[in-house]
Amino acid sequence: MIVSPCISICKTDPSTGYCYGCARTIEERNIWKQPKTTDEWKMNNLQNIRERLEGWQLKSFNESYEYKIKNGISLFKKKLENE
């Protein structure tokens, strides 16, 4: 199973149409939820996401996504739980 790239920062940039947290479009987020979406499509989408991001945004996304894969929760949600 490929974990969704959502890192719980769900707000769309009006200029680009990309989510500030995961850099996906609304259409891409909907495709991820469909049961028939293939792992191949998801892997390609993850690559596209990483190509959209750069600098601190890419570093932050990678750190939070890796944490989510290992722990089942994003760093953002973890921080909210600890407050």
Backbone as CSV, one residue per row, in Angstrom:
resi,resn,N_x,N_y,N_z,CA_x,CA_y,CA_z,C_x,C_y,C_z
1,MET,0.825,-1.184,0.000,0.000,0.000,0.000,0.869,1.247,0.000
2,ILE,0.521,2.190,-0.836,1.246,3.453,-0.904,0.469,4.484,-0.094
3,VAL,1.137,5.080,0.865,0.516,6.042,1.770,0.242,7.353,1.036
4,SER,-0.934,7.915,1.295,-1.310,9.201,0.708,-0.291,10.273,1.090
5,PRO,0.038,11.170,0.162,0.996,12.226,0.471,0.417,13.371,1.303
6,CYS,-0.848,13.285,1.679,-1.447,14.333,2.507,-0.683,14.443,3.820
7,ILE,-0.226,15.656,4.146,0.485,15.863,5.401,-0.314,16.796,6.325
8,SER,-1.633,16.843,6.103,-2.585,17.528,6.984,-2.478,19.050,6.967
9,ILE,-1.958,19.589,5.889,-1.941,21.036,5.696,-2.718,21.286,4.405
10,CYS,-4.017,21.279,4.509,-4.905,21.240,3.350,-5.448,22.624,3.013
11,LYS,-4.714,23.307,2.195,-5.114,24.638,1.733,-4.555,24.796,0.323
12,THR,-5.398,25.181,-0.614,-4.983,25.275,-2.007,-4.514,26.679,-2.355
13,ASP,-3.358,26.761,-2.988,-2.829,28.028,-3.481,-3.682,28.480,-4.661
14,PRO,-4.278,29.660,-4.596,-5.154,30.107,-5.676,-4.423,30.367,-6.993
15,SER,-3.136,30.623,-6.933,-2.370,30.891,-8.156,-2.003,29.628,-8.915
16,THR,-1.540,28.615,-8.179,-1.054,27.390,-8.833,-2.095,26.279,-8.863
17,GLY,-3.024,26.301,-7.907,-3.986,25.215,-7.782,-3.433,24.029,-7.019
18,TYR,-2.222,24.170,-6.446,-1.591,23.106,-5.681,-1.837,23.307,-4.186
19,CYS,-1.987,22.202,-3.486,-2.117,22.244,-2.038,-0.791,22.721,-1.439
20,TYR,-0.866,23.602,-0.457,0.350,24.081,0.202,1.098,22.959,0.913
21,GLY,0.384,21.953,1.395,1.025,20.862,2.129,1.610,19.792,1.247
22,CYS,0.787,19.251,0.326,1.229,18.086,-0.450,1.473,18.383,-1.931
23,ALA,1.190,19.589,-2.370,1.434,20.011,-3.758,0.584,19.275,-4.787
24,ARG,-0.543,18.689,-4.341,-1.441,18.039,-5.293,-2.563,18.989,-5.694
25,THR,-3.112,18.749,-6.877,-4.300,19.469,-7.304,-5.530,18.814,-6.677
26,ILE,-6.656,19.477,-6.745,-7.893,18.882,-6.236,-8.199,17.596,-6.998
27,GLU,-7.987,17.613,-8.310,-8.224,16.413,-9.117,-7.335,15.259,-8.661
28,GLU,-6.055,15.542,-8.421,-5.136,14.488,-7.960,-5.556,13.941,-6.598
29,ARG,-6.001,14.805,-5.714,-6.461,14.335,-4.398,-7.654,13.397,-4.560
30,ASN,-8.562,13.728,-5.474,-9.722,12.868,-5.722,-9.312,11.525,-6.322
31,ILE,-8.355,11.535,-7.242,-7.886,10.297,-7.867,-7.276,9.370,-6.810
32,TRP,-6.519,9.915,-5.854,-5.914,9.098,-4.794,-6.967,8.326,-4.032
33,LYS,-8.154,8.890,-3.856,-9.217,8.268,-3.046,-9.948,7.145,-3.778
34,GLN,-9.822,7.078,-5.093,-10.553,6.076,-5.866,-9.911,4.696,-5.694
35,PRO,-10.718,3.687,-5.382,-10.176,2.338,-5.148,-9.439,1.756,-6.355
36,LYS,-9.797,2.152,-7.550,-9.159,1.562,-8.735,-7.869,2.282,-9.149
37,THR,-7.456,3.306,-8.413,-6.214,4.004,-8.737,-5.030,3.075,-8.491
38,THR,-4.182,2.937,-9.494,-3.072,1.986,-9.420,-1.890,2.532,-8.608
39,ASP,-1.097,1.612,-8.085,0.125,2.002,-7.386,1.079,2.722,-8.339
40,GLU,1.076,2.314,-9.588,1.935,2.976,-10.584,1.563,4.454,-10.709
41,TRP,0.260,4.750,-10.786,-0.184,6.142,-10.888,0.251,6.909,-9.640
42,LYS,0.077,6.286,-8.468,0.433,6.945,-7.214,1.932,7.242,-7.144
43,MET,2.756,6.296,-7.556,4.211,6.519,-7.552,4.594,7.647,-8.507
44,ASN,3.965,7.670,-9.681,4.226,8.755,-10.634,3.782,10.094,-10.067
45,ASN,2.644,10.095,-9.374,2.154,11.334,-8.783,3.095,11.830,-7.686
46,LEU,3.622,10.908,-6.876,4.587,11.295,-5.850,5.829,11.937,-6.473
47,GLN,6.264,11.392,-7.593,7.414,11.982,-8.303,7.063,13.379,-8.807
48,ASN,5.872,13.537,-9.370,5.431,14.853,-9.852,5.374,15.861,-8.711
49,ILE,4.880,15.423,-7.556,4.809,16.301,-6.383,6.200,16.796,-6.021
50,ARG,7.147,15.884,-5.946,8.515,16.267,-5.564,9.148,17.203,-6.597
51,GLU,8.757,17.080,-7.846,9.280,17.978,-8.876,8.657,19.377,-8.777
52,ARG,7.463,19.471,-8.220,6.797,20.774,-8.051,7.398,21.565,-6.897
53,LEU,7.912,20.857,-5.908,8.442,21.494,-4.717,9.940,21.711,-4.853
54,GLU,10.431,22.673,-4.091,11.880,22.893,-4.071,12.269,23.505,-2.737
55,GLY,13.548,23.505,-2.469,14.072,24.134,-1.257,13.438,23.598,0.014
56,TRP,13.120,24.513,0.917,12.585,24.137,2.226,11.247,23.423,2.114
57,GLN,10.447,23.752,1.077,9.155,23.077,0.922,9.346,21.590,0.628
58,LEU,10.267,21.269,-0.253,10.554,19.871,-0.570,11.111,19.147,0.654
59,LYS,12.040,19.785,1.355,12.620,19.188,2.556,11.538,18.927,3.604
60,SER,10.669,19.901,3.818,9.596,19.763,4.798,8.609,18.668,4.403
61,PHE,8.230,18.631,3.118,7.316,17.592,2.647,7.931,16.215,2.851
62,ASN,9.172,16.039,2.404,9.834,14.733,2.528,9.922,14.287,3.982
63,GLU,10.270,15.199,4.877,10.385,14.863,6.296,9.029,14.437,6.866
64,SER,7.989,15.203,6.568,6.662,14.889,7.102,6.095,13.614,6.481
65,TYR,6.299,13.428,5.180,5.786,12.235,4.509,6.479,10.975,5.027
66,GLU,7.784,11.026,5.189,8.519,9.874,5.727,8.063,9.562,7.148
67,TYR,7.828,10.592,7.944,7.338,10.391,9.301,5.965,9.722,9.271
68,LYS,5.104,10.186,8.365,3.763,9.613,8.240,3.833,8.145,7.835
69,ILE,4.705,7.806,6.916,4.858,6.412,6.480,5.267,5.531,7.670
70,LYS,6.210,6.004,8.477,6.728,5.205,9.593,5.792,5.168,10.787
71,ASN,5.039,6.272,11.014,4.278,6.398,12.251,2.765,6.487,12.071
72,GLY,2.306,6.576,10.829,0.873,6.600,10.567,0.196,7.929,10.827
73,ILE,0.979,8.961,11.094,0.435,10.286,11.371,1.433,11.328,10.873
74,SER,0.924,12.436,10.385,1.823,13.484,9.900,2.437,14.238,11.071
75,LEU,3.541,14.898,10.832,4.178,15.716,11.870,3.241,16.823,12.343
76,PHE,2.455,17.378,11.438,1.516,18.440,11.781,0.481,17.935,12.788
77,LYS,-0.101,16.767,12.526,-1.080,16.202,13.460,-0.422,15.828,14.782
78,LYS,0.808,15.332,14.733,1.527,14.997,15.963,1.700,16.240,16.820
79,LYS,2.069,17.338,16.190,2.257,18.588,16.924,0.937,19.033,17.560
80,LEU,-0.160,18.913,16.837,-1.460,19.293,17.379,-1.824,18.444,18.596
81,GLU,-1.488,17.164,18.547,-1.768,16.272,19.668,-0.974,16.646,20.911
82,ASN,0.219,17.189,20.704,1.102,17.518,21.819,0.850,18.896,22.400
83,GLU,-0.037,19.648,21.802,-0.324,21.001,22.315,-1.376,20.979,23.379
